[in-house]
């Protein structure tokens, strides 16, 4: 019970005692009693009004708390969705860059072969060598950018075949490597952190059995059962 309500009850009790005077009542006592009753009613109204205002304030605070909570949840959801959108956009951009990397690698390999055919010290060799050097710097810069976002090539050549990272596009029957070892890489694969961006297309060693020579050539397509789902 509030302090003001206690005061109101005491005033009401005092007024009741004054009005119970019976024959001893005088105009002055009656006037005081009426004044006290009026004060008690006013105090009661003031207390009721204050309690109503406090209740309204409590309700307003609760509404504000609920609004703030919903706003924080909405902000958190938008941030999560924004992060997902950024990751998806980054993923798509990286996938679009991989063919560019493939093209640079193919061009560099072809240029190196051409350099070997040119005479040492010739002007053509010098010009081509300078061009290859510049192209190599571009390629290396691009690979550094990919590494900064945790995109790295998947190890392949000389590694055991792993269906979680490699896609076997052919087999090698020559016996130059143990069973299941990758002897060639047709297309480089890439991964980003723990996810595969692109499987590495590889040739896997599968030597011929000496007692059962195969009629097939040294390289054949591997069955789809050995190819991981992409």
N, C-alpha and C positions, 0 to 999 in steps of 0.2 A: 504494500500500500504506500502511495506517495505521501511526502510530507504535507503537501497542500491539502490532500484529502483528509488527513488527520486533523488539520486545523479546521476544516469545514465541519467535521463531525463534532469537535469540541464547541464550536460556535452554536451549532444546532442544539446540543445538549444544554448549553447555558440559556438559550432562548426558551427552551421547554421548561426549565426550572423557574424562570421568571414568570411565565404565564400560568404556572400551577400555584400561584400565590393565593388564589381564591379571593376572600373578602379583603385581604390585605393589599390587593392590587390598587395601585394609584395610577393616575394618568401618566405620570412620569415613567413608572415601571412598564406600563403597557407600551408606551412610545419606544422605550429602550428595547423591549422584547421584539416589537415589530421591526425596529432598525436592525437588530441582530438577525432576525429571520431573513430580511432582505439581503443582508450581507452574505448570509449562508447560501441563499439561492444564487446570488451572483458568483460566489466562489465556486459553487457546484457547476454552474454553467462554464465558468472559466476553466475549471479542471477538465470537464468533458471536452471542451474545445481543444485544450492543449493535448489531451490524450488522442483525440481524433487527428490532430496535426502530426503527433509523433507516429501514429500508425500509418498515416499517409507518407511520412518521410521514410519509414521502414519499407513500405511497399515500393516507393520510388527507388530506394537503394537496391532492393532486390531486382527490380526491373533493370537498373543500370548494370548490376553485376551479370545478369543473364545476357544483356546486350554485349557487354565486353567479352564474355566467354564465347558467344557466337561469333563475334568479330575476330577474336584470336583464332578460333577454329577455321574460319573462312580464310584468314591470312595464311595459316599453315597449309591449308589445302591448295591455295593458289601458288604458294612457294613450291610445294611438291610437284604440282602440275607444270610449273614453269621449269623446274629442274629436269623433268622428264622431256619436255619439249626441247630443251637445250641439248640433252643427250641424244635425242632422236635426230636433231638437225646435225649434230656433230658426227653421228654415225653415218648419215647419208652423205655428208661431205667427204668423209674418209673413204667410203666405198667409191665415190666418184673420182677420188685421187688415185686409187690403186691402178686403174688402167693407164694413167699418165706415168706412174712409176714403171709399169711393165714396158711402156713404149721407150722410156729413157734407157732402161736396162738393155733392151733389144738393140737400140741405136748404138749404145756404147760398145756392146759386144761386136756388132758388125764393123764399127769404126776401128776397133782394135785389130780385127782380122785384116782390114784394108791397110793398116799401118805396117803389118808384118810383110805385106807384099811390096811395099814401096822401098825404094833404095835408101840406104842409110845416108843421111845428110842432104837428101834432095829437098828442093823447095816445096814440092807437093807434100812430102812427109812432115816437114816443119809446120806447114799451114794446117794440115789435118791434125797434127799433134796438139797444136794450140787450141784448135776447135774442140778436140776431145777433152782437153784439160778444163776448158770453160764449161762444157756440158757436164763433166764429172762434178764440178763444184755445185752446179744447179741440182744435180741428183743428190749429192750428199746433203745439201741444205734441206731438200725436201724430206729426206730420211730423218734428219735431225728434228724437223717440225713434227713428224709422225711420232718419233720417240718421246717428244715432250708431252704428248697426250696418251702415252703408254701403248702405242701401236708398234709392234715389233714383228719381224719375220718369224715364221715357224721353222725350226730346224728340220732339215729333211735329208740331204745327201749324207749317206753313211749311217743314218739313224734307223733303228728298227721301225717297221711300219706300225703306226698307231691310228686306228680308225677314228679316234676322237680329234685328230689333227690333220690326217692325210687322206687323200682320195686317190685310190689306185686306179690309174687309167691304162696300165699295161704291166706286163711281166717280162723279165729278162731270164732266158734259159741258158745263158753262157756259162754259168757256174763261177763267174769272177767274184761273187760275193756270197756270203752265207744266206741260207733260206730266210726270207722275210726282211732282208736289209734293203733299204732304198738305194738304188744305183744311179738314178737320174731324177731331175726335177723338171717337169714340163712347164709348170707355172707356180711361182712362189705363193705361199699362203701367209696370212697375217692374222694375228690375234690382238685383242685389246683387253688388257688385264686378264680376266679369266674367261672371256668369251671369244669365240672364233669369228673373225670377220670374213675370212675366206679360207677354205681348205686348200692345202698344198696338193697340186696334181703331180703324182709321182709314178715312177717305174720301180716295181718291186722285184727283187731277185727270187726266182723260183727255178733252181737248177733242174736239168733233166735227170731222171733216174737212169743209171747205167744199164739196167736190165730191161728197161721199158722205154726206149727212145720215142719221142713224140714226133708226130708228123707235122706239128705246127711249127711256125717260124720262131725265131729267137724272141719275138715280142708279140704278145697277143692281148686282147682286151680281157680284163679281169671281170669276173661275174659281179653282178650288181649286189650280191650278198656281201661282198667285201667293201662296198662303198658306203660310207656313213651318210645318214640322211642329212640333207642341207636345209 
